[in-house]
Each structure stands twice: as C-alpha cells, then as structure tokens.
Amino acid sequence: MNCTPRLRRARGFTLIELLVVIAIISVLVS
C-alpha cells in the first residue's frame, strides 16, 4: 500500500471537513 492514494484522498476530505467545521462554527456563533 502506497501513501500516494491516501494523500490524494486526504486532500478531498480536508476540503469537506473545512466546510463542515465552518458550518458548525456559524451555527455556534449564531
């Protein structure tokens, strides 16, 4: 198992996680 595919998937998940975190913060702030 190479780490290359994991890095590619990590990038995609990072963007999704960022959006989720921002949404949660927005709800907490409001």
WOZI-V753020 format. One record per run of one state. SS is the DSSP state (A for helix, B for strand, O for the rest). FROM is the first residue (numbers start at 1). TO is the last residue. Records with the same first field share a line. If there is no record, write none. Layout:
SS->FROM-TO  FROM-TO
This chain:
O->1-3  30-30
A->4-29
